[in-house]
Amino acid sequence: MPFVSINPTTEQVVHDYPVHTPAEVDQALKVAASAYQGWRAASFEERGEVMRRAAELLESEVPVVAELMTAEMGKTFAAAKGEAMKCAATMRYYAEHTESMLEEVTLPTSGRRSGVRFEPTGAIFAVMPWNFPLWQVVRMAVPTIMAGNVVLFKHAPNVPGCAKYLEDLFIRAGFGPGVLTTLFVEIDQVPAIIADPRVVGVTLTGSERAGRSIAELAGKNLKKCVLELGGSDPFVIARSADLDLAVPMAVTARIQNNGQACIAAKRFIVVRERSEEFKERFVAEMAAVRMGDPMDPATVLGPVVSKSQRDLLADQVTTSLAAGARALTGGVVPEGVGYFYPATVLVDVPADSRAGCEELFGPVAVVMVAESLPEAIERANATPWGLGGSIWATDEAEIDEGLAGLEVGTVFANAVVASMNELPFGGTKRSGIGRELSFLGAREFTNAKSFFVS
Ligand code: NAP
């Protein structure tokens, strides 16, 4: 199957690339291995200079690449422009800060000099999802490349134009062939790539199912592995919450990226004394969400990515309604062209229904009521995942209870969970292994080499 993108708004083909043959993959690995030898020897200053050029180029092309993202996977044009700008900012940030993140650490011992240094390791293979087609690759690849490694990535097959754009951008910026390479490969070609001795590490951002498969292959081949997987993030509303802030942020947290973000809030857990007010206001704002053409500046919610993704979401909702859940707004697939699904709010969701125990990758919110904040936190933690979570409160004690109690990789108070250059990003429990971004992300694919001078 070729790598084909279908515009989810128009259902028309956007781009179509042939799959790379095993010989082409072999050649790409050869080029990457050779590029690594030169790239690892470059100074941080030299690496940073090329990375800044990539940022500059990207900034000058924001509308063009944003339109491509919108065409390939349906996010709103405004969100796509924001994503491109965020990528450029990340390039600038790591161009400036990776050296200090990887600075040698002195650890006093009986020796004259001792500590740990962080050295590059080689070619890293990354498997990427479509939902943030530029950002997911940049988030992983920029710190990894600034650390002196090279990256080959298999993007999701429905965003090949974005994959190609990134590879070309790096070439045009002056990285030289092989520092960032896109591989148009299918899943059955992945085991051979991970087994190849020229690949020293592997990472996947995507579903749990894919994560298990990649982790198994990495384990079998004894390769370092980082996984960024799914979640069902809780949005916990405490007694002291400011609902003027929390309600609009709840809508944003659920429908951003057309509901398809790993760290989107998916479960809204509100203490009983605020539950009626929250539900009424949240449902009114979700019902008013403007769905339509993602290129239209007035649109807030575009289509979901594909027919199969919309069918899955519709099935998760319909079967949960049949099991006793109630839709306070939405829940019905609209007629017409495009893979649209409306902003939906479900209540009384049975824990064992699909909406009660599966990740909802689209604009569907589940609202639950708890008798107290400890109970809300207990329910928030009652999932196999632990990616992100937020606590909404004005009382400092309630904020601290949320920060301490939520079993997640990232917890925010009174703000929508987001990835930031300065903070590590990743999950606990079944949401992932390892971290991206910050000094932890920059170090993931380095060799932490201990040294001792007697
Ligand atoms: P997906 O089906 O797992 O696909 C992600 C990537 O993995 C694609 O390139 C896909 O390629 C590939 N893949 C799937 N199965 C594979 C296998 N057995 N071996 C090797 N590669 C495989 O996930 P998705 O539907 O695109 O993305 C949604 C999921 O990703 C959600 O669960 C979301 O929460 C999660 N996600 C997590 C993060 C994070 O940072 N934690 C960020 C974004 C998304 P094919 O399409 O060719 O199968």
Residues whose N, C-alpha, C, O or C-beta is under 5 A from the ligand:
A	BS01	NAP	V127 M128 P129 W130 K154 H155 A156 P157 I187 V190 T205 G206 S207 E208 A210 S213 E228 L229 G230 G231 C262 S431
